[in-house]
Amino acid sequence: MLLAGVNDALTDAADLARLLRGQRCKVNLIPWNPHPEAPYRRPAPEVIEAFQNECKRLGLPTYLRTPRGDDIDAAWGSSRTAPTASCWCRSASARRAASARPRPRRSTDPRRASRGAA
């Protein structure tokens, strides 16, 4: 998520490249979708382009996501209504519970594996 004046500088692109060095990855740049209650702004198109070009120059496969939802003040994590603290707590506890669940064992039977069964 690119935020104007927060993480859209060329030095931020260099930091990102350093962080991802040696990782097989692709970078999806998502410009912030502004809405009236948000304290953030979308970077100017020329800033976004410069950031993307710097990432590419530094060897990161970088793609720009087309902003959508401007007309309804919502898109990619910048929806009009902010989540409450209890929402975040439930999400965190749900993630912990899911990671604690035992995973089903894969079959070692070659007949099942050939059919794609787990």
Secondary structure, 3 states (H helix, E strand, C coil): CECCCCCCCHHHHHHHHHHHCCCCCCEEECECCCCCCCCCCCCCHHHHHHHHHHHHHCCCCEEECCCCCHHHCCCCCCCCCCCCHHHHHHHHHHHHHHHHCCCCCCCCCHHHHHCCCC
